[in-house]
Amino acid sequence: MSESVYKLIGLVGTSPASWEIAADNAVEIASTSLKDLRVAEIAKLDMTVENGKVTDFRTRLKLSLKTD
């Protein structure tokens, strides 16, 4: 049986279009410098509002990656 240890990090992704795209952006950008990404859990959703209009959707994620 193999044993593994995973590290958790927090990320915030943004998008002017949706929370889903914001989450995808965070994972995609993180994957360029982090390896062995495993699970992304949405921790919180919020929006930036200016002059009564939503300008950005923000998705806070907990992302796990396998350590050596």
Number of C-alpha atoms within 10 A of each C-alpha: 3 3 4 8 9 15 12 14 11 14 17 18 23 23 19 14 12 15 22 16 17 23 24 17 17 22 20 13 11 15 12 8 7 12 11 12 17 11 15 20 12 17 13 12 16 12 17 13 11 9 6 7 9 12 15 19 21 23 25 21 23 16 21 18 17 15 11 7
